[in-house]
Amino acid sequence: EICGVALETTAQVTLKLEVIKNKTAEWPRMENPAYLMVAGSARPLMDALRIAHVELIKWLVADYGFEKWEALQVLSQVGRMRVGNVVDPNYTIVAKFPKKYLPY
């Protein structure tokens, strides 16, 4: 929505949600076959970027055995990001980590 309008359509979708008891996440986490992803929303844009990446690093540390600085280094080399929203009061960034680099 760079110019303030979007191309919108209807669709039928199927979502698979999983509730993990006794576990919390500050920001939305998503995954698909290729990526772990975290969305962060804030203003200015750099705050959204920071939130998404810090939360993704926390996830890599908590669930995949990375050390904090190791996760930061690997994410800075192989990570991806998408700008998802720039017209709301907040900007949204989705930070993505390729699953092929997970240590399992």
Order of alpha helices (4+ residues) and beta strands (2+ residues): beta-beta-alpha-alpha-beta-beta
